[in-house]
């Protein structure tokens, strides 16, 4: 989907998980890869994604741990899935009651497949797919640019391609653009060998684990020192 197209995001927050319509049809058996949604209203549904180089969905085991971390913080939130790919992280959030998710994906085939899967699952009213590179999105769509895609967000998912040490580049862009609310959470994923990511001074690294070759972490964006309330 082109960046200016697609459904808008509902601004309201949900106090209870949404009701989920049944998918219009089963995913086609055409040899494409698929990923299983592991919890929430779409639990057990399989989502197709194209076979593209570097497209690497977050493993089930890792997603299960991540959403155990987020289980009391996901309902009613607005989320940004910055390297959407298959959409596994953002779809899991919608399945578990997130109010809205913006999916950012630069590969046209992956973005269009995600649009189709959202429509099939009935998630279109709470989602928007932006066909754009993550760097461009963070630099040109944030604070000071009118925020055409919303934000700041309650939760941001960042799982860039492995082997590029990309988190070191994207974390400062995310922070500088004001994409996270104060107290907002950010999921960070990279190859295990990269170790724990370096985060801004006002962020707090809450959780760190690894599974196989994947290292994954949860951080919270606390108030900056200049923004923190002073005493009486």
Secondary structure as UniProt FT lines:
FT   TURN            3..4
FT   STRAND          33..36
FT   TURN            41..44
FT   STRAND          46..49
FT   TURN            53..54
FT   HELIX           60..69
FT   TURN            70..73
FT   TURN            75..76
FT   STRAND          78..81
FT   TURN            82..83
FT   TURN            85..86
FT   HELIX           88..95
FT   TURN            96..97
FT   STRAND          100..104
FT   HELIX           108..121
FT   HELIX           124..126
FT   STRAND          127..130
FT   HELIX           134..140
FT   TURN            143..146
FT   TURN            148..149
FT   STRAND          153..158
FT   TURN            162..163
FT   HELIX           167..176
FT   TURN            177..178
FT   STRAND          180..191
FT   HELIX           192..194
FT   TURN            201..202
FT   STRAND          203..211
FT   TURN            212..213
FT   STRAND          214..221
FT   TURN            225..227
//
